Amino acid sequence: MSAEVSPLVVAPAVERGLRGDVLLMLGAKLCVLLLGAATTVIVARSLGPAGRGSLASTYALMTLLAQLGTFGIASANPYFAARESHKRASIASNSLWFSWIAGPAMAAVGIAIKLFAPVALASVSWPELLVGMSAVPIMLSSLFLQSILLGEGRTVLYNGVEVATGLLTVLLLLTVLPLAGGGVVLALALMIVPQIAALAVFTSAMRHHGGVLRRLDRVLARRMLAYGARAYVVTLLAYMLVRIDLLLVSGIQGARAAGQYSIATALADALSLLPITVSVNLFARLARGSADRQLTLGVFHLVTIGYLFLCISAAALASPTIALLFGPAYHPAVSLFLWLLPGVYCLGVLEVIAYHFAAKGMPRELVFVWLPGLVVNLTIDVTLLPHHGTFVASIASTVAYAIVFILHMRMFARDVGGWAALRPTLTGTISLLRMALWRT
């Protein structure tokens, strides 16, 4: 694959600092979370429990099918856009071709589920399903074009459209939904409109590269799919490793235990937002060639130390936070979160390593390091969860994450010149903290 990739594009003379991009993306993600919470409240109050359930089921199916339909292209796009700026128009055009093929195919899968396994979508009517499935190609097109912006370093537009989409969704649901009489189909349509607007903005943003409506570049498409296939498998394995516990707890321990465990995993997801944001922005710089191994090591050291303090703080605040937000019924979630926390730390730090290798072409070994963790996780859960408490799921996750972390560390040490390079020093840590807090 490396023989087909042209030399790295020279980075622009002026580029916003890593800290600035991290803060920008982190702020955008927090805004999106708040707007998503507002959307949930508006829908719940407007449609009632039954309507909320139908909309949630339809939207969950839409997002799941869109995620399955990416086939790794959303990961391949920023990599190729960063390394081959002269091919960005072809990358955008190929992305639209992929979405026009995969989107209808995924929508057909959703319709087939309704036809042949109606019990699985019993709460979703045909009109609701058809409206939802019509959005899958739009969601894929928007996701693919947005990912190109990350490779280009256009982070203001990348994050701004995300926030604007969430804000427009809230405004439409607040104004149009009650005036037009409500209903699940209308709510779904109103949630799709901002996706269409986002796609229009992303398409317009690609025009300065040249026309995006062009013939499929078959050679580039094969390379994008080859990279994307590895990224797709890694993402799928990681998703299964992180999410499989909740499904097993629900099936084995019951709905109450799953509800308590879901609070622990939700806190873990919130905590992981910081290292993921740092890693995504580091990946874009590495792929563009505007960062080197020393920056990766510096970020790794900073995340290793800074994220440790963040996790320690989370451990101290877990009990009062859960009691305040969720009430005494969810008190068992505190211990579940504490058992899970060491694994969360491992998972957060390995994000830096994973994105470092993603910027180097996604080596095949990166695919296989997730398998032992998944096997260990499933073995512990299936063996011990039926006869012991829900805490087994937290321990299984922590052990699995630690295994995957060690395997990532082994790869990283080999790539940067040995284990000694991974050990942070006091002087280096102070210097990195100064850079993170004060320098741009």
N, C-alpha and C positions, 0 to 999 in steps of 0.2 A: 504493500500500500504506500509506503514512504516514497517509492520510486515515482509514483504518479502525482505526488503532491509538490506543487511549485514552492520555491523558497519563501520563507516568511516575509510577510509584507512589513515594510519599515513602519514603525509606530509614528503617529503624528507627533509633531514637536511639542505640543502642549496637550496634556491629558489630565483630567481631573484625578486627584489622589484616590488611592484605594479607600482611605477612611471616608472621604466624601461620598463615594459611591455606596459604601456599606451603610452609612447613615441614611442616605437617600432611599435605598431599597428597604432598609429596616423600617423607616417611617412609613413607606408606602404599604408594606405588608401589614403593619399595625392598623393603618387606616382601612385597608381592605377587610381585616378581621372585624373591626368595629362596624363597618357598613354591612358586612355579612350578618352580624348579630342583629342589626336594625332590620334587615330584610326578613330575617326569621321571625322577629316579633310582629312586624306588619302583616306578614302572611298568616301567622298563627291567629292573630286577632281578627283578620278580615275573613278568613275561610273556615275557621273553626278546626277542631281536632281532625275530623274526617277529611276535610279539604286539604288541610296541612299535610296529612299523611299521604294523600294522592299526589300532591305536588312534590313532596319530598321523594317519594318513590320514583316518580318520572324523572326528576332532575338528577337523582343519584344514578339512574340507568343512563341518562345522557352523558354525564361526566365519566362514568365507568367505560362506556363504549368509546368515547373520545380518547380516553387514556389508552385503552387497548389498541385503538386505531392509529396511534402515533408511529408505531413500529420503529421508534428510536430517532425519527427524523427531527423532532424537537431538540434532541441532544446533538445530532449531526450538524444542524444548521449553524449554530454559533461557532462551532469548530471550523467549518469550512469558510464561513463568512469572515472569520478573523484571519485565517491563513491565506485566503485567496480572494482578495478584494476585487480583482478584475472579473470574478465569476459570480458576483453577488446577484446580478440580474438573473442569471441562469439558476442560481440557488433558489431565488424567489419563485421563478417560473416552475421549476421542478416541484417545489413545495405545494404550489397550487394543483399541479397534476396529481401529486400523491393524495392530497385532501379530496380531490374530486373522485378518485378511485376508492380510497379507504373509507371516506365519509359515508357514501351511499351503501357500501358493503356492511359497515357497522350498523347503520340504520336498519338494514334488512335483517340483521341478527336480532335487533330489538323487536321487530315485527314478528319474526319467527318464534321468539320466546312467547309472545302473546298468543300466537296461533297454536303452538304445539305444547306449551306448558302454561296454560292460562292461570293456574293456581299461583304461579310465581308473581304474576302481575294482576292479581284479582282486584286490587284497589285502584287500578289505573284503567280508565275507559279508553275506548278506541280513539275518540277525538283528542284526548290528552296525550296518548301515545304518539299519534301521528304528528301533532304539533311539536312534541319533544324530539322525535326522530329527525324532523326536518332541520333541526338546529345542529345536528352532529357534524355535517360537512362544514358548516359555518364556524363552529368551535375549533375544528381541526385547522382550517385555513388561517384563522386568527392566531392560533397558538404557534403555528409554523412560522408565519411572517414576524410575529413578535420576537421569536427566538433569534432571528437574524439580527435584530437591533442590538441584542446583547453582545453578539460577536463584533458588531461595528463599534461598540462603545457608546451607543446612543441611549444611555441609561435614563435620562430625564424623560424622553418619550416612552421608553419601555415601561417605566414605573407610573408615569403620569396617566397613560391610557388605562392602566389597571385601576387606578383610583377613580378616574372619571367614569369608568364603566360601572363600578360599584355605586358611585354617587347617583348616576343616572337611573340605575335600577331602583334605588330607594325613592327617588323623586317620582318616577312613573307609578310605582306601587302606592305611594302616598296620595297621588292626585287622580290619576286615570282610573285605577282599580275601583275605588268607591263610587266615582261618578258614573262609571259604565256598568255598575251593578254587580261587580265582583265575578267570582267563578274561577275554577282552576285553569281552564283553557285560556282565559284572558290573562291571568297572572303569569302563566307560562309564556304567552306571547310577549307580554311586557318585559319579561326577563331576557327574552331573546333579542329584542330590539337593541339594547346596548351592545350585544355581541356583534350585531350587524354593523353598528356604528364604529366599533373598534376595528373590525375588519376593513372598513372603508378607510380609516385613518392609516392602518398599517400598509394597505395597498398603495395609498398615496405616498407614504414614506419611502416606498421602494422605487418610485418612478425616477428619482434622480440617478439611479443606476442604469436606466434604460427601460424599455417596455418589458413588463413582466408576463404579458400574454404572448408567449413564443413557444416554439416546438420543444418537446422534451429533450434535454441533453442526456443522452443515454449513458455516455461514459461517466459523466459526473453523477448521474443517478445511481449507477452501480456502486460507485465509491461511497456515496452518501448512505446507501442501504447497507453496505458492508460495515461501516462504522456504526450506523444506527442499530444494526442487529445486535452487536455486542452491548451497546448502551441499553437497548431494550431488555435484554436478558438480565443485565445487572440491576436495572430499575425494578424489573418484575420480581427477581429474587429478594431484593432489599424490601420491597413492598410486602411480599409474603412473610418475610422474617419479622417485620415490624407489626403487621396486622393480624397474623394468624392466631396469636394468643387470645385476642378478644373473641374471636369466633369459637375457639375451643372452650374458653371459659363459659360462654353463653350456652354451648351445647352440652357441656358436662356439669357445670356448677349451677346453671340456671340464670334467669334474667336479672335477679337482684344482684348476684355476684358480678355479672357482666356490667351492670350499671355502675357499681362501685369501682370496678377495674377500669372502666372507660374514663372515669375522672382522673385516675393515675396516668393513663396514657395521654389524655388531653393536656395535662400539665407538662408531661414529657415533650409533647409536640411543641408547646409554646416555648419551652426551654431551648429546644433545638433550633429555633428560628435564627438565633445569632450565628452559630457556626456555619449553618447552611448559607446564610446571606454573605458572610465573609468568603466562603469557599466559591460560591458562584461568581463573585466579582473577581476573585483571584484567577479562576479558570479563564475568564474572558481576557485578562491581561497576558496570561501565559500563552494562550492560543494566538494572540496578536503579536507575540514576540516583544511586548513592552515590559516584560518582567522576566526574572531569571531564577535560578535555583536558590540563590541567597534570599530572595524575597519569599519564596515558598517556605524555606526553613524558618525565616523570621516570623512569618504568619503562623506556622506550625507551633513554634515555641510560645508565641503570644496566646494562641487559642488554648494550648495545653495548660498554661498557667491561669489565664483569665477565666476560661470556662470552668476550671476547677473551683475557683472562688465563687463563681456564679452558682454552681451546683451545691456548694456548701451553704450558700445563702438560701437557696431554694429548700434545702433540707430543714433549715431552721424556721422558714416561713410556711412550710407545707401545712402544718396542723391549723394555725389560725386562719390561713387563707381558705382551706377547704371548709372549715367550720363557718366562716363568714359568708362564703359564696353559695354553699350547697346545703348546709345544715347538719345536724347531728346524725342523720340517717346515713351520711356518707363518711363517717369517721373512719371506718376500715380502709378507706382509700389512702389514708395517710401512711399506714405501714406498707401498703402495696406500692405506693410511690417511692418510699425510702428503699425498699428492696430493689426497685427498678432503677434507681438513680445511678449507681455505679455503671450500669450498662448504658444508660443515657449519656453519661460522660464519654465512654468509649466510642459510642456512635457519633457523637458530636465531633470529637477530635479526628476520627477517621474520615470525616467528610473532606477535610483539607487534603488528605492523601488521595482520596478517590478522585477529586477534581484535578489534582496535580497530574494523575495518570490519564484522565480523560483528555486533558490538554495535550498529551503526548501521543494521542492516537488510539486510546482505549485498548491497551494490550490484552490479549486473550486470558492471561493469568488472572486479570481483575475479575473476570466472570466466575472463575472457579473458587475464589476465596470466600464467596458467600455461601457455597453449598455446605461445608461442614457446620457452619453456624445454624443453618436451617435444619439440618438433620438432627443435631444435638437438641435444638429447641423442641422439635416435634417429639423426639424420643422421651425427653423429660416430661413434657406435658401429657402425652398419651399414657405414660407409665404411672406417674404420680398424681396427676390432677384429679382423677376419679376418687382417690382414697384420702386425699389431704386437702388443705385449704387453698384458696385462690392465690395465696402468696407463692405457690409453686410456679404459677405463670410468670410472676415478676422475677423469680430466681432463674427460671429457664431463659428468659429474655436476657438477663444480665450475663449469664454464662455464655450464651450464644453471641451476644454483642462483643464480649471480651475476646472470644475466639477469632471472630472476624477482624477485630481491631489488631490483634497480635499478627495475624497473617498479612494485613495491610502494612503494619510496621515493618515486617520482614522485607516486603517488597520495597518499601520506601528507603530503608537503611541501605539496601543493596544499590539503590539508584543514586543516593546522595553521598556515598563514600564510607559507609559504616555506621554502626550504632552510636559511636561517639558524637557524630554530627547531630543526632536527635536530642542530645542532652542539653537543656538550656543552662546558661551560666547566669550568675547574679548580675554581672556587668551588662551582658547582652539583654537580660530581661528589663533592667532599668532603662536602657536605651530604647528598647521596643515600646515600653510603656510611654515614654516621653513622645515618641513618634506617633503613637496611637492617640494620645490625648491632646497634643498641641500642634504638631506639624500637619500640613496638608499634603 
